[in-house]
Amino acid sequence: IGSANLTLGASTGSLKLQGTITDPLALENANQTFSASQDVLIDGTVTLSASNDQSISAARDLSITGNVTLSAAATDSQTLNAGRDLAVLAQGGRVDITSAGSQTLNASGNLTLQGGSAADEAVEVQAGGNQTIQTYYWGTGSISLLAGTADGTSVTVTKTGSGSQSVSAAGDLTLQAGGSGTTGAQVTIQSGGSSQTIYANGTIAINAGDGTDAWAAIRSSAGTQKVGDSYNYYGRQTDTVTLQGGAGTNAHASIEASGDQRVEADFNVNVLGGSGSGAWAKIEKLPVSDEQRVGFYRPDCHWCSNSTVDNVTVGAGSGFGSYAEISTLGVQRVSPVSSLTVQGGAGEGAYGRISNDAATQYIGNSYDGSASTNILGGAGLGAHATIETFGSQIVDLGNTTLTAGTGNASDALINALDGTQTLSVGNLTLTGGGSAGADTAVARVFAAGDQTIHGSLIALTGGVGPESIARIDTLGSQTIQSSGLSLAGGTGADAGAQVESATSQTLWFGNVSITGGSGANTAAYILAGTTQSFNNLYSLTLTGGSGAGSGASASGDSQWISSSGNVSLTGGTGSAGSHSEALLLNRTGDQSVTASGSLSLKGGGTDFGGAYLRNAGSGTQTVSANNGITVDTDFTGVTANSPARIENLAATLQTLSASNGGIQVSAAAAGAAITSAGGQTSNSRWVDVHTHGAATAEISSPADQWIHTTTGAGSPAAAGLRIAALGSGTAKIEAGTHQQLEIAYPEMMRVTGDSHSANGKIVVGDAAATGRSLLKAASQDIFAQSVTVQGGSGDDSLSKIDVAGDQNFSTLLGGVTVTGGTGANALATIDPAVQTLLANGTVGVAGGSGTGAAAEIASTGTQTLITTLGDVSVAGGAGADATATIATSGASQTIAGAVDVTLLGGGGTSATADISSAGGQQVLAYTGDVALTGGAGDFASAMIFTSGPTQAVGAGGDIFLTAGTGLEADALLVVGGMSGAGTTIFGCGTGACAVPGLLSSPFANGTADAGLFRAPTATPPSSPLADIIDLLFPEVIAGPPFAPDDALTDLLVLYRDTYSGFVGEGEPVTEEEDIRGRLKLCR
């Protein structure tokens, strides 16, 4: 039919245009219009070609089947319209529907483009101008692009040139590539124009097939691309967009764009790899410019935020290289509100990934960042699951889980590879994977720039495979804020759990738990490259693991740890060279660890599992725990290589504080210690240092040490300070220079009613002690309620206050007791150089029941011992050589008891009781008697003895010397040593002062003598008691009239630790000094 304008119409029925291979139908005119009031059927070999416009319209169905060409040339339009369904099927050849200008395919029902069943029976729809393929918007019709069942039976919709492409389905939009046995049966929607819009009110399904190269794709090579719609004015959003890789080789599915890209759905966006080799699925935008958006995003439309996609799934398949990916070179936004899943597959190289290159990546929705997120590695080699960018990364999600897979390199990752990273999530869980002894798969959140993470609970757990770590780390600074953090090493070798920053680290957590694993070298740690700060913790728990080298640690510079609850460190079970320690480490600067609850360090398991709080920096160390500090290895299972230690390695100040609890250091097989290379100060309710084994328990400093306790409440030994070696090891508190102990001072001076509620007792040693109990310093000031030095039950055990230099010693509400033990040579001693001891109670020195269990207060310099309430008592013990001694090898000794001064020889052989001096000696019983009584044991004498030339003895009552019942159990005053050459003066207040003189030496004469040995006078001189006191205290007594009460009171009031001696009444004393002196030294 030849005509410039051809119109064929069936006004009351159908129109059928049919040709055959041998007799084809060809209608070629300038303008052509075909229509029918019912169906239009184009069948067989048919060509309908218009050089201008062409229109084909059916009131019902429009069916095109066969080897058909429909074309409109030039820049005019082509329109195919069906009142019901529009169906195109290639059969016996191709179907080509082309327009050089605009093109519209429209159906009120379904629209189907389908390849044929024989090779190359393809369908192509192509337009050079605007292209619209659609079903009636308010209907339910679907659009299906279906590849055929033979090779090359593709379906292609192509837009070339400028203009727009729109494919819009009121129902579903399906692209289905060819099935099994086919090759190259592909389905494509492609645009090169200014925009591409792909829409369906139902599901958009892009399905690769089961055949080879059976891929399905929507592509835009220029302009904008929008696939799906999740915000629609009429509420007709796309339900789901799915890309599904196929079962065939290279049977992939894709949405690709070169310009701005939007992929939207109301419910789901699924990108799924297939089971075939190379059966990947991806959404991709290549240029750096413009954005890629998966899920609705309009920053200018806050009320639209609930219209973004609910769920996004990127899941790789089981075939080799069957990855799933959403990627772009530019800005990327993936914005689900309900769930996000990125999953590796079972095939080798079957990874799942969301990635962009140099620009910012946004994952989640800042207005509704609650999408539950699973990033899951697969079973295949390299089947990782990854969200990554080479720019900066901003993530707003809900609960987020990264679980590495079982395949080697099947990692689970969130990476900002060349920029900053900000994560705002719910719970964040990272779990390493791999397989035992073989494959490695890590779970990791990484940033090359600064990293900020806000979350609820954060948990990292190492995996079963070697080096299958769980890790959060950055090459920049790190800020993490969450309600809790848990790190746990895994079972595979080197499968640790780690939080690490290259520079500063600021952490805001609730409860923090760091636990080493059971595999070798499965350490769990938090590490800062520079400063480290833990803020507002509820609790901090570090526990070494059971695998060798599986420690738990937190380390950084200028380390700051603040907890409103407890801080606990417990060592694990390691091996030589591979320790499983619990460690808090400050490398440089100051270290501060503060707990409103308690601080506990416990040595670990069977071996090499210590617990350490260590300052290796050049700054100070501050350790504060309101409810107490415990450093403990005193429990079953700890070996010698699992100590517990608080260490200040710098020559700086260490400050310890436990305002509502005590400080306890307890050891057994492994050592327990609080040490400082510099000064050391301590403030707590009480201090207890003890050991039950061979190891050492200590609080020590080579410099100055100040220990202050308050109430003593809760002390395990009912003492303000106790040191007890209950095992064969050593328990000690030691200062290398000056030591000041203020035990419940001044708290014990604050009276409630008639009672002093604070416990200020010092106890060194224990009746059950078997090791060395030491309180040691170069010089020492003690202010306490009372002091007890108790010898132990173990042979050669030692309980000792050991001071190399001066000792100033005041007990304010009690006395001083030094008692030998029950073991052989179980000594109890106080051993300074220059000593000033002022006791508001009895000073008692008593030998023990063990052989050689001596007790002594002995100085090497001037010795002054005064009681303001109670006696001075020296008693030999029941054991042989269990002597009791108050002695000095210095130039002067002053002993004054407020009541009596008594010396009693013991029941054991040579269990003597002595007050002795190498120089001048003065002994005074202020209101009572001076009584010396020999003991029941042979040679158990009682003596006041000086090797010097002068001796003064005075008593407010009388002086009594009584020989004992034992052989040579003398009761003697001796001046001038063994020769008796010297001068003794003595005086009595109310007594007769009848002291017999001994003309010959009482020593080794075979009898028990009583008297004064001073040659050659047989009757010693006597003096008034006032003269004796004047001799004892010449700096206090200004002259007559003499008042003894004033003398002693002034002596005690005016003595202070800031002075080297006594201060006379005439020296001015400030009010502050007077108050300080009275508080410390007056009862």
Helices and strands as residue ranges (DSSP letters): E 5-10, E 15-19, E 25-29, E 31-36, E 40-50, E 54-58, E 62-72, E 78-82, E 86-99, E 103-107, E 111-114, E 123-127, E 131-135, E 143-146, E 155-159, E 164-169, E 173-176, E 187-191, E 195-200, E 203-207, E 216-220, E 224-227, E 240-244, E 253-257, E 261-263, E 268-272, E 281-285, E 291-294, G 302-307, E 311-315, E 324-328, E 331-334, E 339-343, E 352-356, E 361-364, E 372-376, E 385-389, E 393-396, E 400-403, E 412-416, E 421-424, E 428-431, E 443-447, E 451-454, E 457-461, E 470-474, E 478-481, E 484-488, E 497-501, E 505-508, E 511-515, E 524-537, E 539-543, E 552-563, E 567-570, E 582-586, E 591-595, E 599-602, E 611-615, E 621-625, E 629-632, E 644-648, E 654-667, E 672-676, E 680-691, E 697-701, E 705-709, E 721-725, E 730-735, E 738-743, G 747-749, E 751-752, E 755-756, E 761-765, E 772-777, E 779-784, E 786-790, E 798-803, E 807-811, E 816-819, E 827-831, E 835-839, E 843-846, E 855-859, E 863-867, E 872-875, E 884-888, E 892-897, E 901-904, E 913-917, E 920-925, E 930-933, E 942-946, E 950-955, E 959-962, E 971-975, G 977-979, E 983-988, E 997-998, E 1010-1013, H 1025-1032, H 1044-1054, H 1071-1081
